[in-house]
Amino acid sequence: MRGIVAAAVVLGTFVGGAAPAMAQDVPAPQPVCKNGDSRLSELSGLVSDGERLYALNDGGTKTQVFVLDRDCKVQKVISAATDPYDPEDLARTADGTFWLSDTGDNRKRRDTVALISLTPQGKATLHRLTYPDGQHDVEALIMDRSGTPYLITKDLFGDSKVYRPTGPLASPGPTPLENVGSLQIKETSTPGGPAGSIGSMTVTGAASTADGSVVALRTYTDAYLYAVTDGDLKGALQREPVRVPLPNEKQGEALAFDPDGTLLSGGEGVGEQIRAVKGAAALAVDAAKAEGSTSGGTSAAAGEGRDSGFPYVQVGIAAIVVIGGLLLVGRLRKRRA
C-alpha cells in the first residue's frame, strides 16, 4: 500500500505542472458588499452593469435572476415559470437579455442541457443543447460579442473542454454542440475552495466585459483573463492568460466585470462577500500587447488540435514510473517472502 501511495504522489507531481504567470502588479480583491439574503445562499452566476448586480442562485424550481444594488441588497427578482434542472452561470448580451446556463450535470446523466434566455420583463425561452461526445458537467458560460455561447466543462485536473453550438440556437431544440478546443488550468497555491489543490484547477464560472474585449474563467481559487482580438473568442482562449488570485472564497463560483474593467467575484453562502479587483481587464489587454506576435497563437494554458497544454508526455512518463514502482514493490515482497 505504501508503494502505491508513493507512486500516486509521483504521478500527482508530474501532472500538476506550472501555473500560468501572474502579473506582477495584480491588486488584491477588495470587499464590495456582503450577501446577506438567504434566497442567494448558493450564488453561482453574476453580471454587473456598474450600478446593479444581477445574480443567479444555483438550483431552484423556476427561472430567477436577482437584481441587487451595490450593497448586495435585493431590489427585485426577475422570474419566469420555466423550471430549470441545474442552472450554474449567468451572462447578459448587449440587448439586455439574460442567459442562464442550465448545464450542471454532476452525475453525468443528462441527455440534453439547456440555455434559458430571460428578458428584463420576465419572458423565458428554452434552448436545449446536445454534446457530440457524451455528458459533461458545465458551470461556465461565455457569450461572445456576436451572441454565440461558449460552454467550458468542469473537469478534474483542469483538463477542460470548450463547446459552442454548430448553428443558431433552436427553441426548444436541441441544437448540437461542437468541441472547438480545450484548456489546461494548472494547479496553484492560492488558498480557498472546498477541494484543496484540485479546486484550483476546476473551472466554476466565467465572465465577459460588456464589449467582449476581455473574457475570464475562474476556478475555486483563481481567475484567468484573456484578451479577445476582433471578436475571436476561440482564438483568445489559446493565449497565455493573466492569472488573478481570488483567495479564501469558500466556494467561489460567481464572476463578472464592471463596465470599467473591474473584476467581481463571489461564492456560495449567506454572509460571503462579493469582492473587486480594480483594473483587471486592462491587465489582460496589456499582456496581449506585450505578447505581440511571438506566441504564434499557442499557449501553455490553452490549445486546440494539439496536446492542449496538458503534459501528456509527462503523464506517460509518470505512468511508467508508477507501474515500475509497483512492480518493484511486488518483487521486493516476493524476495522477502
GUBA-776539 format. One record per residue (C-alpha): residue in one letter; x, y, z. Coordinates in steps of 0.25 Angstrom, whole numbers, plus 2048, in hexadecimal, padded with zeros to 3 digits. Last residue first. Example, Ala and Ser with C-alpha at 12.3 -4.5 7.8 and 13.67 -1.06 7.14 Angstrom:
2
<'S' <837 7FC 81D>>
<'A' <831 7EE 81F>>
***
This chain:
337
<'A' <823 7C8 805>>
<'R' <82D 7D4 806>>
<'R' <830 7D1 7F7>>
<'K' <822 7D1 7F3>>
<'R' <81F 7DE 7FB>>
<'L' <82B 7E4 7F4>>
<'R' <826 7E0 7E6>>
<'G' <818 7E6 7E9>>
<'V' <81E 7F3 7ED>>
<'L' <826 7F3 7E1>>
<'L' <81A 7F0 7D8>>
<'L' <812 7FC 7DF>>
<'G' <81D 805 7DD>>
<'G' <81F 802 7CE>>
<'I' <810 804 7CC>>
<'V' <810 811 7D3>>
<'V' <81D 816 7CC>>
<'I' <817 811 7BE>>
<'A' <80A 819 7C1>>
<'A' <813 825 7C5>>
<'I' <81A 824 7B8>>
<'G' <80C 824 7B1>>
<'V' <807 82F 7B9>>
<'Q' <813 837 7B5>>
<'V' <811 835 7A7>>
<'Y' <802 839 7A9>>
<'P' <806 846 7AF>>
<'F' <7F9 84D 7AC>>
<'G' <7FB 85A 7A4>>
<'S' <7F0 855 79B>>
<'D' <7F9 84A 795>>
<'R' <7F5 84E 787>>
<'G' <7E8 851 77F>>
<'E' <7E5 85D 788>>
<'G' <7EC 863 794>>
<'A' <7EC 86A 7A1>>
<'A' <7F5 86C 7AD>>
<'A' <803 86B 7A7>>
<'S' <7FF 873 79B>>
<'T' <7FE 874 78D>>
<'G' <7FA 87E 783>>
<'G' <809 880 77D>>
<'S' <80D 886 78B>>
<'T' <817 890 785>>
<'S' <80C 898 77E>>
<'G' <80A 8A2 789>>
<'E' <80C 89D 797>>
<'A' <80D 8AB 79D>>
<'K' <800 8AF 796>>
<'A' <7F9 8A2 79C>>
<'A' <7FF 8A5 7AA>>
<'D' <7FA 8B4 7A9>>
<'V' <7EC 8AF 7A5>>
<'A' <7EB 8A4 7B0>>
<'L' <7F0 8AE 7BB>>
<'A' <7E6 8B9 7B6>>
<'A' <7DB 8AF 7B9>>
<'A' <7DF 8AE 7C8>>
<'G' <7DF 8BD 7CA>>
<'K' <7D9 8BC 7D8>>
<'V' <7D7 8AE 7DE>>
<'A' <7CA 8AE 7E5>>
<'R' <7C4 8A6 7F0>>
<'I' <7B6 8A0 7F3>>
<'Q' <7B6 89B 801>>
<'E' <7B0 88F 808>>
<'G' <7A6 891 813>>
<'V' <79C 887 80D>>
<'G' <7A4 87C 805>>
<'E' <7A9 87A 7F7>>
<'G' <7B3 882 7F1>>
<'G' <7B7 88F 7EB>>
<'S' <7C0 896 7E1>>
<'L' <7C0 8A4 7DA>>
<'L' <7CB 8A8 7D0>>
<'T' <7CC 8B7 7CE>>
<'G' <7CC 8BA 7BF>>
<'D' <7C5 8C8 7BF>>
<'P' <7B8 8C1 7BB>>
<'D' <7B8 8B8 7C7>>
<'F' <7BC 8AA 7C4>>
<'A' <7B6 89D 7CA>>
<'L' <7BA 890 7D1>>
<'A' <7B2 887 7DA>>
<'E' <7B7 879 7DE>>
<'G' <7C0 87B 7EB>>
<'Q' <7BD 870 7F5>>
<'K' <7C3 874 802>>
<'E' <7CA 881 7FC>>
<'N' <7D7 882 803>>
<'P' <7E0 887 7F7>>
<'L' <7DC 88D 7EA>>
<'P' <7E9 88C 7E2>>
<'V' <7E9 893 7D5>>
<'R' <7F0 88B 7CA>>
<'V' <7F3 892 7BD>>
<'P' <7F0 888 7B1>>
<'E' <7FA 883 7A7>>
<'R' <7F2 883 79A>>
<'Q' <7EA 877 794>>
<'L' <7DD 87C 79B>>
<'A' <7DE 889 793>>
<'G' <7DE 881 786>>
<'K' <7D0 87B 789>>
<'L' <7CC 889 78E>>
<'D' <7CF 88F 780>>
<'G' <7C7 89D 782>>
<'D' <7D2 8A4 77B>>
<'T' <7DC 8A1 785>>
<'V' <7D8 89C 793>>
<'A' <7E1 89E 79F>>
<'Y' <7E1 892 7A9>>
<'L' <7DF 893 7B8>>
<'Y' <7E1 887 7C1>>
<'A' <7DA 888 7CF>>
<'D' <7DF 880 7DB>>
<'T' <7DB 878 7E7>>
<'Y' <7CE 870 7E5>>
<'T' <7D1 871 7D6>>
<'R' <7CE 87D 7CD>>
<'L' <7CD 880 7BE>>
<'A' <7CF 88E 7B9>>
<'V' <7CB 895 7AC>>
<'V' <7D1 8A2 7A7>>
<'S' <7CD 8AA 79A>>
<'G' <7BF 8A6 79B>>
<'D' <7B9 8B4 79B>>
<'A' <7B2 8B2 7A8>>
<'T' <7BE 8AA 7AE>>
<'S' <7BC 89B 7AF>>
<'A' <7BA 891 7BA>>
<'A' <7BC 883 7BE>>
<'G' <7BA 879 7C9>>
<'T' <7BE 86C 7D1>>
<'V' <7CA 867 7C9>>
<'T' <7D2 85D 7D2>>
<'M' <7E1 85E 7D2>>
<'S' <7E2 866 7DF>>
<'G' <7D7 85C 7E5>>
<'I' <7E1 851 7E3>>
<'S' <7EA 858 7ED>>
<'G' <7E1 857 7F8>>
<'A' <7D2 853 7F5>>
<'P' <7C9 85C 7FC>>
<'G' <7CF 86A 7F8>>
<'G' <7D9 872 7FD>>
<'P' <7E8 875 7FD>>
<'T' <7F0 878 7F1>>
<'S' <7FB 86E 7EF>>
<'T' <7F9 86C 7E0>>
<'E' <7F6 85F 7D8>>
<'K' <7F5 861 7C9>>
<'I' <7E9 864 7C0>>
<'Q' <7EB 85D 7B3>>
<'L' <7E1 861 7A9>>
<'S' <7DA 85B 79D>>
<'G' <7D5 85E 78F>>
<'V' <7C9 85F 786>>
<'N' <7C1 853 78A>>
<'E' <7B3 854 783>>
<'L' <7A5 856 789>>
<'P' <798 851 782>>
<'T' <78C 859 783>>
<'P' <780 852 78B>>
<'G' <777 85A 789>>
<'P' <76D 861 791>>
<'S' <76F 86A 78B>>
<'A' <77B 86A 781>>
<'L' <788 871 783>>
<'P' <78F 875 776>>
<'G' <79A 86B 771>>
<'T' <7A4 861 776>>
<'P' <7A2 866 784>>
<'R' <7AF 868 78D>>
<'Y' <7B8 85F 795>>
<'V' <7C5 861 79D>>
<'K' <7CB 855 7A4>>
<'S' <7D2 856 7B2>>
<'D' <7DE 84E 7B6>>
<'G' <7E0 855 7C3>>
<'F' <7E3 849 7CC>>
<'L' <7D5 845 7CD>>
<'D' <7CB 84A 7C3>>
<'K' <7C1 856 7C3>>
<'T' <7BE 858 7B5>>
<'I' <7BE 865 7AE>>
<'L' <7B2 869 7A6>>
<'Y' <7B3 874 79B>>
<'P' <7A6 87C 797>>
<'T' <7A6 884 78A>>
<'G' <7A0 892 78C>>
<'S' <7A8 899 782>>
<'R' <7B0 89F 78D>>
<'D' <7B4 892 793>>
<'M' <7AA 88B 79E>>
<'I' <7B3 884 7A8>>
<'L' <7AD 879 7B1>>
<'A' <7B4 871 7BC>>
<'E' <7AE 867 7C5>>
<'V' <7AE 85B 7BC>>
<'D' <7AD 84C 7BF>>
<'H' <7AF 843 7B3>>
<'Q' <7A7 838 7AC>>
<'G' <7AA 831 7A0>>
<'D' <7B3 834 793>>
<'P' <7AB 83D 78A>>
<'Y' <7A5 845 795>>
<'T' <796 849 794>>
<'L' <78F 856 796>>
<'R' <781 85B 79A>>
<'H' <77D 869 798>>
<'L' <771 86E 7A2>>
<'T' <76B 87B 7A1>>
<'A' <767 884 7AD>>
<'K' <75F 891 7AD>>
<'G' <762 898 7BA>>
<'Q' <761 8A7 7B6>>
<'P' <770 8A8 7B7>>
<'T' <771 89D 7AC>>
<'L' <775 88F 7B0>>
<'S' <77C 885 7A7>>
<'I' <77E 877 7AC>>
<'L' <78A 86F 7A8>>
<'A' <788 860 7A8>>
<'V' <78E 852 7AB>>
<'T' <78A 845 7A4>>
<'D' <78B 837 7A6>>
<'R' <78E 83A 7B5>>
<'R' <794 82F 7BE>>
<'K' <7A3 833 7C0>>
<'R' <7A2 833 7CF>>
<'N' <7A6 841 7D2>>
<'D' <79D 847 7C6>>
<'G' <79C 856 7C7>>
<'T' <799 85C 7B9>>
<'D' <78D 865 7BB>>
<'S' <796 871 7B7>>
<'L' <78C 87D 7B9>>
<'W' <78D 888 7AE>>
<'F' <788 895 7B2>>
<'T' <783 89E 7A6>>
<'G' <787 8AD 7A7>>
<'D' <789 8AF 798>>
<'A' <798 8AF 79A>>
<'T' <798 8A1 7A0>>
<'R' <798 89C 7AE>>
<'A' <79E 890 7B5>>
<'L' <79B 887 7C0>>
<'D' <7A1 87A 7C5>>
<'E' <79D 86D 7CC>>
<'P' <78E 86A 7CA>>
<'D' <78B 85B 7CE>>
<'Y' <77E 855 7C8>>
<'P' <776 862 7C5>>
<'D' <767 864 7C7>>
<'T' <761 86F 7BE>>
<'A' <757 877 7C6>>
<'A' <75E 884 7C3>>
<'S' <766 88E 7CD>>
<'I' <76C 89B 7CE>>
<'V' <76E 89E 7DD>>
<'K' <76F 8AB 7E3>>
<'Q' <777 8B5 7EB>>
<'V' <780 8AA 7F2>>
<'K' <78A 8B1 7FB>>
<'C' <798 8AE 7F8>>
<'D' <79D 8BC 7FC>>
<'R' <7A0 8BF 7ED>>
<'D' <791 8BD 7EA>>
<'L' <78C 8AF 7E7>>
<'V' <783 8A9 7DC>>
<'F' <780 89A 7DE>>
<'V' <77E 892 7D1>>
<'Q' <775 887 7D2>>
<'T' <770 87B 7C9>>
<'K' <767 871 7D2>>
<'T' <769 865 7DB>>
<'G' <776 869 7E1>>
<'G' <785 865 7DF>>
<'D' <791 86E 7E0>>
<'N' <78D 87D 7E2>>
<'L' <790 887 7D7>>
<'A' <793 895 7DA>>
<'Y' <792 8A2 7D3>>
<'L' <79A 8AE 7D9>>
<'R' <795 8BC 7D7>>
<'E' <79C 8C9 7D4>>
<'G' <7A8 8C5 7CC>>
<'D' <7A0 8BC 7C3>>
<'S' <7A5 8AF 7CA>>
<'V' <7A2 8A0 7C8>>
<'L' <7A4 895 7D1>>
<'G' <7A1 886 7D2>>
<'S' <7A3 87B 7DD>>
<'L' <79D 881 7EA>>
<'E' <798 876 7F2>>
<'S' <793 87C 7FE>>
<'L' <78C 887 7F6>>
<'R' <77E 886 7FB>>
<'S' <784 887 809>>
<'D' <788 895 807>>
<'G' <794 89A 80E>>
<'N' <79E 89B 802>>
<'K' <7A9 8A5 807>>
<'C' <7AE 8B1 7FF>>
<'V' <7B9 8B6 7F7>>
<'P' <7C5 8B0 7FE>>
<'Q' <7D3 8B1 7F8>>
<'P' <7DA 8A7 7EF>>
<'A' <7E9 8A8 7F0>>
<'P' <7F0 8B0 7E5>>
<'V' <7F7 8A9 7D9>>
<'D' <804 8B1 7D7>>
<'Q' <80E 8A6 7D4>>
<'A' <804 89F 7CA>>
<'M' <803 890 7CD>>
<'A' <80A 886 7C4>>
<'P' <802 87A 7C1>>
<'A' <803 86F 7CB>>
<'A' <80E 864 7CA>>
<'G' <80B 855 7C8>>
<'G' <802 84D 7D2>>
<'V' <802 840 7CA>>
<'F' <810 83C 7CD>>
<'T' <80F 83F 7DC>>
<'G' <802 838 7DC>>
<'L' <808 82C 7D6>>
<'V' <813 82B 7E0>>
<'V' <809 82C 7EB>>
<'A' <802 821 7E5>>
<'A' <80E 818 7E5>>
<'A' <811 81B 7F4>>
<'V' <803 817 7F7>>
<'I' <804 80A 7EF>>
<'G' <811 807 7F6>>
<'R' <80B 80A 803>>
<'M' <800 800 800>>
***
